[in-house]
């Protein structure tokens, strides 16, 4: 006792091993995900660990293994409802492999340089980037020997392991079905100008409309609800109200556009069809039922984590790109014939 308080001592794995009657290596294996320990021995070790209040020291372990168990995850624009879902799923899958997320949230994809300067301050085992990286930034990561996986984007320079939803196929399907149902006057609400995902989706939708001999009006947005509302107002003004289909670069902007249309007395989809992209939870609510493309989040995050883990173990593995098809969700927000291809 010192000053009326008990002196705290650090409990080590050797203390647990001594009381449980096992080796220190057995205690270490018990706390390593996937390690093999006999059930009876594991139960005995865990009971002693609980009794002593023991927990492994992550810093000490990293000094031994030369790995921190930390993965830097770069995500931009957390106002996009899709990204929190991705982050939760990614955290779960990394946790299952004994790794933890160190989150770096960017206000804009153009802020990557400043964020990487922060990443260098930590001892991470690898990086998963759901943000646009320039070739020089990819090279800086490679110079530090850090495995990198791109999420929902591809490298603009040398090949980098990546996981993507096929946005081109998804936008093509949406445009073809809208055109087949008779829509001719199109407006597009884009995401941020520096967003790879937005640029790919808007480019794919515009290119497909051009194949049909149609030219859309395009206005900027920010992947959020308010810019969806503002986007519809801008498109109606630019078209003098002659708009019969709105393509939003994500679901949240589609929801904003639907609410703005209803506030103007327009029927969705009777007067105006609205489509989105991502398949986030609120898009499926009865009050919206957005016609959209749902990204396979579980499969994509599983692939991203697997690609990174493989390259942490073997840095010499070649780059690999995994492309996933999205699922068409017809919803109630667009006039689309169910049988149209």
VMD Tcl script that draws the C-alpha trace (Angstrom):
set ca {
  {0.00 0.00 0.00}
  {1.24 3.49 -0.86}
  {-0.71 6.50 0.38}
  {-3.68 4.24 1.14}
  {-3.71 2.82 -2.41}
  {-2.68 -0.69 -3.48}
  {0.48 -0.90 -5.57}
  {-0.43 -2.11 -9.06}
  {1.83 -4.73 -10.56}
  {1.87 -5.80 -14.19}
  {0.71 -9.36 -14.74}
  {2.77 -11.13 -17.40}
  {2.23 -14.25 -19.49}
  {4.88 -15.93 -17.31}
  {2.68 -15.35 -14.23}
  {-0.28 -16.97 -16.00}
  {1.87 -19.87 -17.20}
  {3.27 -20.54 -13.71}
  {-0.17 -20.58 -12.04}
  {-1.78 -22.60 -14.86}
  {1.08 -25.09 -14.94}
  {1.81 -24.62 -18.64}
  {4.58 -23.10 -20.76}
  {4.70 -19.40 -21.57}
  {4.41 -20.26 -25.28}
  {1.09 -22.02 -24.57}
  {-0.23 -18.82 -23.00}
  {0.89 -16.83 -26.04}
  {-0.81 -19.27 -28.42}
  {-4.00 -18.97 -26.42}
  {-4.21 -15.28 -27.25}
  {-3.19 -15.61 -30.90}
  {-6.16 -15.92 -33.32}
  {-6.14 -19.25 -35.12}
  {-3.39 -20.81 -33.01}
  {-3.84 -24.43 -31.95}
  {-4.36 -25.09 -28.23}
  {-6.07 -28.12 -26.66}
  {-9.55 -27.09 -25.40}
  {-8.93 -28.20 -21.80}
  {-5.61 -26.38 -21.67}
  {-7.16 -23.26 -23.24}
  {-9.95 -23.25 -20.63}
  {-7.42 -23.55 -17.80}
  {-5.23 -20.75 -19.15}
  {-8.17 -18.41 -19.76}
  {-9.53 -19.05 -16.24}
  {-6.17 -18.11 -14.71}
  {-5.87 -15.07 -17.01}
  {-9.28 -13.83 -15.84}
  {-8.36 -14.44 -12.21}
  {-5.13 -12.44 -12.53}
  {-6.58 -9.80 -14.83}
  {-4.07 -10.59 -17.55}
  {-4.27 -9.20 -21.10}
  {-1.51 -9.42 -23.72}
  {0.57 -6.28 -24.21}
  {0.13 -5.33 -27.87}
  {3.20 -3.11 -27.91}
  {5.42 -5.83 -26.45}
  {4.05 -8.35 -28.94}
  {4.77 -6.01 -31.85}
  {8.40 -5.70 -30.76}
  {8.73 -9.47 -30.90}
  {6.79 -10.15 -34.09}
  {7.86 -6.92 -35.90}
  {4.18 -6.37 -36.66}
  {1.75 -4.01 -35.00}
  {-1.48 -5.70 -36.09}
  {-2.66 -2.27 -37.25}
  {-4.05 -1.60 -40.72}
  {-4.43 2.00 -41.88}
  {-7.80 2.49 -43.59}
  {-8.14 5.68 -45.63}
  {-11.75 6.67 -46.27}
  {-13.05 9.90 -47.74}
  {-16.43 11.51 -47.29}
  {-17.93 9.64 -44.33}
  {-21.22 11.45 -45.04}
  {-21.70 8.80 -47.71}
  {-23.83 6.17 -45.95}
  {-22.04 3.46 -47.92}
  {-18.68 3.98 -46.21}
  {-19.73 3.38 -42.57}
  {-21.17 0.05 -43.72}
  {-17.88 -0.78 -45.46}
  {-15.86 0.27 -42.41}
  {-17.92 -1.87 -40.03}
  {-17.59 -4.92 -42.27}
  {-13.88 -4.34 -42.81}
  {-13.27 -3.97 -39.08}
  {-15.05 -7.25 -38.43}
  {-13.01 -9.14 -41.01}
  {-9.69 -7.66 -39.88}
  {-10.57 -8.45 -36.27}
  {-11.09 -12.09 -37.22}
  {-7.48 -12.10 -38.45}
  {-6.15 -10.51 -35.28}
  {-5.72 -7.08 -36.87}
  {-7.22 -3.70 -36.00}
  {-8.33 -0.69 -38.04}
  {-6.51 2.60 -37.66}
  {-8.95 4.96 -39.37}
  {-7.91 8.04 -41.32}
  {-10.96 9.98 -42.50}
  {-10.44 12.51 -45.28}
  {-12.66 15.53 -45.83}
  {-11.82 15.27 -49.54}
  {-9.86 12.83 -51.67}
  {-7.41 15.63 -52.49}
  {-6.28 15.63 -48.81}
  {-4.34 12.37 -49.14}
  {-0.85 13.91 -48.88}
  {-1.55 15.40 -45.45}
  {-3.18 12.17 -44.29}
  {-0.24 10.02 -45.41}
  {2.05 12.23 -43.34}
  {-0.05 11.15 -40.36}
  {0.05 7.48 -41.37}
  {3.87 7.53 -41.38}
  {3.77 8.36 -37.65}
  {2.32 4.93 -36.89}
  {3.74 1.47 -37.31}
  {1.07 -0.04 -39.55}
  {1.33 -3.39 -41.31}
  {-0.51 -2.28 -44.44}
  {-3.00 0.15 -45.97}
  {-6.49 -0.22 -47.44}
  {-7.41 2.95 -49.33}
  {-10.96 3.91 -50.24}
  {-9.61 7.20 -51.52}
  {-7.96 8.37 -54.70}
  {-4.17 7.93 -54.66}
  {-1.89 9.60 -57.19}
  {1.03 7.60 -58.64}
  {3.51 9.54 -56.46}
  {1.51 8.65 -53.34}
  {1.39 4.98 -54.31}
  {5.16 5.10 -54.85}
  {5.69 6.67 -51.41}
  {3.77 3.82 -49.80}
  {5.78 1.24 -51.75}
  {9.07 2.87 -50.71}
  {8.16 2.20 -47.09}
  {7.53 -1.45 -47.86}
  {3.85 -1.26 -46.94}
  {1.34 -3.54 -48.70}
  {-1.48 -1.52 -50.27}
  {-4.96 -2.52 -51.46}
  {-7.28 -0.08 -53.20}
  {-10.99 -0.34 -52.40}
  {-13.54 0.46 -55.14}
  {-10.96 2.08 -57.40}
  {-7.92 1.19 -59.48}
  {-4.46 2.71 -59.67}
  {-3.83 5.55 -62.10}
  {-0.22 4.42 -62.56}
  {1.49 1.10 -61.98}
  {-0.84 -1.82 -61.13}
  {-1.85 -2.07 -57.46}
  {-3.98 -4.79 -55.80}
  {-7.57 -3.58 -55.91}
  {-11.17 -4.55 -55.24}
  {-13.91 -2.88 -57.30}
  {-17.63 -2.97 -57.93}
  {-18.32 -2.88 -61.66}
  {-19.76 0.64 -61.77}
  {-19.68 0.75 -65.58}
  {-21.88 -2.35 -65.88}
  {-24.21 -1.05 -63.16}
  {-24.71 2.38 -64.75}
  {-25.11 0.78 -68.18}
  {-27.90 -1.43 -66.88}
  {-29.71 1.51 -65.24}
  {-29.47 3.70 -68.35}
  {-30.57 0.93 -70.72}
  {-33.65 0.17 -68.65}
  {-34.61 3.82 -68.30}
  {-34.22 4.42 -72.05}
  {-36.16 1.24 -72.88}
  {-39.00 2.52 -70.68}
  {-39.21 5.73 -72.73}
  {-37.07 8.25 -70.83}
  {-35.32 10.81 -73.04}
  {-34.55 13.92 -70.94}
  {-31.82 12.95 -68.45}
  {-30.11 14.79 -65.64}
  {-27.14 13.54 -63.59}
  {-26.14 14.64 -60.08}
  {-22.42 13.93 -59.71}
  {-20.40 13.43 -56.54}
  {-17.30 15.46 -55.56}
  {-15.10 16.50 -58.49}
  {-12.06 14.69 -57.01}
  {-13.92 11.43 -56.36}
  {-12.78 8.46 -58.46}
  {-16.07 6.64 -57.82}
  {-18.20 9.60 -58.91}
  {-16.14 10.23 -62.02}
  {-16.38 6.59 -63.04}
  {-20.14 6.42 -62.52}
  {-20.92 9.74 -64.20}
  {-18.59 8.91 -67.08}
  {-20.21 5.49 -67.56}
  {-23.76 6.91 -67.47}
  {-22.90 9.74 -69.88}
  {-21.15 7.37 -72.28}
  {-24.10 4.99 -72.32}
  {-26.55 7.83 -72.93}
  {-24.37 8.98 -75.83}
  {-24.69 5.46 -77.31}
  {-28.45 6.05 -77.27}
  {-28.03 9.44 -78.93}
  {-28.86 11.33 -75.71}
  {-26.93 14.06 -73.90}
  {-27.58 14.53 -70.16}
  {-27.42 17.68 -68.10}
  {-24.81 17.23 -65.33}
  {-24.62 19.19 -62.06}
  {-22.15 18.76 -59.16}
  {-22.97 17.22 -55.79}
  {-21.20 16.08 -52.63}
  {-22.58 12.55 -52.12}
  {-24.90 13.95 -49.41}
  {-28.65 14.42 -49.04}
  {-28.63 18.21 -49.42}
  {-26.76 18.16 -52.71}
  {-29.31 15.67 -54.04}
  {-32.07 18.18 -53.29}
  {-30.07 21.07 -54.71}
  {-29.11 19.00 -57.73}
  {-32.72 18.38 -58.68}
  {-33.53 22.09 -58.37}
  {-30.58 22.96 -60.64}
  {-31.54 20.36 -63.22}
  {-35.16 21.51 -63.33}
  {-33.99 25.10 -63.82}
  {-31.54 24.15 -66.58}
  {-34.14 22.02 -68.38}
  {-37.04 24.44 -67.87}
  {-38.79 21.63 -66.05}
  {-38.42 19.23 -68.97}
  {-36.73 16.43 -67.08}
  {-38.03 12.89 -66.90}
  {-35.09 10.93 -65.41}
  {-32.47 11.79 -62.79}
  {-29.38 9.64 -62.27}
  {-27.70 10.24 -58.90}
  {-24.11 9.09 -58.33}
  {-25.16 7.54 -55.01}
  {-28.30 6.63 -53.06}
  {-28.14 9.46 -50.55}
  {-28.32 12.07 -53.30}
  {-31.13 10.08 -54.94}
  {-33.09 10.25 -51.66}
  {-32.54 14.02 -51.49}
  {-33.74 14.40 -55.08}
  {-36.87 12.32 -54.37}
  {-37.77 14.50 -51.39}
  {-37.20 17.69 -53.40}
  {-39.37 16.40 -56.23}
  {-42.21 15.56 -53.87}
  {-41.92 18.98 -52.22}
  {-42.52 20.48 -55.68}
  {-45.60 18.35 -56.16}
  {-43.94 16.00 -58.65}
  {-44.85 12.33 -58.59}
  {-41.94 9.90 -58.34}
  {-41.86 7.91 -60.57}
  {-44.95 9.16 -62.46}
  {-43.49 12.55 -63.41}
  {-39.81 11.85 -62.71}
  {-37.77 8.68 -62.41}
  {-34.83 8.69 -59.97}
  {-32.07 6.08 -59.70}
  {-29.08 5.83 -57.39}
  {-26.12 3.54 -56.68}
  {-24.76 1.61 -53.64}
  {-27.83 -0.08 -52.11}
  {-27.51 1.51 -48.64}
  {-30.10 0.69 -45.96}
  {-32.24 3.87 -46.11}
  {-32.60 3.49 -49.89}
  {-34.76 0.43 -49.20}
  {-37.11 2.15 -46.76}
  {-40.76 2.08 -47.83}
  {-40.88 5.88 -48.17}
  {-38.12 5.80 -50.82}
  {-37.54 2.32 -52.31}
  {-34.82 3.71 -54.58}
  {-34.13 1.90 -57.83}
  {-30.40 1.29 -57.52}
  {-27.39 -1.01 -57.85}
  {-26.38 -2.66 -54.58}
  {-22.68 -3.21 -54.05}
  {-21.73 -6.62 -52.54}
  {-20.09 -5.09 -49.45}
  {-19.41 -8.36 -47.65}
  {-17.73 -10.01 -50.62}
  {-15.75 -6.88 -51.51}
  {-14.45 -6.27 -47.99}
  {-13.61 -9.96 -47.57}
  {-11.57 -9.79 -50.79}
  {-9.82 -6.55 -49.77}
  {-8.79 -7.93 -46.38}
  {-7.65 -11.22 -47.93}
  {-5.55 -9.42 -50.57}
  {-3.87 -7.32 -47.89}
  {-3.26 -10.22 -45.48}
  {-1.70 -12.29 -48.28}
  {0.69 -9.46 -49.11}
  {1.62 -8.86 -45.50}
  {2.72 -12.51 -45.41}
  {4.30 -12.42 -48.88}
  {5.18 -8.92 -50.12}
  {6.35 -10.32 -53.47}
  {2.89 -11.40 -54.63}
  {1.93 -9.72 -57.92}
  {-0.87 -7.11 -58.15}
  {-4.37 -8.54 -58.54}
  {-7.67 -6.87 -59.40}
  {-10.96 -8.39 -58.27}
  {-14.10 -7.03 -59.95}
  {-17.56 -7.66 -58.48}
  {-20.93 -7.27 -60.18}
  {-23.55 -5.20 -58.36}
  {-27.13 -6.36 -57.84}
  {-29.96 -4.50 -59.60}
  {-32.72 -3.48 -57.16}
  {-35.79 -2.28 -59.10}
  {-37.39 -0.30 -56.24}
  {-40.31 2.13 -56.75}
  {-38.50 5.33 -57.72}
  {-38.21 4.75 -61.47}
  {-40.45 3.72 -64.35}
  {-38.61 0.65 -65.53}
  {-40.11 -2.37 -67.23}
  {-39.13 -5.43 -65.23}
  {-38.36 -7.49 -68.34}
  {-36.23 -4.88 -70.08}
  {-32.59 -5.83 -70.65}
}
mol new
graphics top color blue
foreach p $ca { graphics top sphere $p radius 0.5 }
foreach p [lrange $ca 0 end-1] q [lrange $ca 1 end] { graphics top cylinder $p $q radius 0.2 }
display resetview
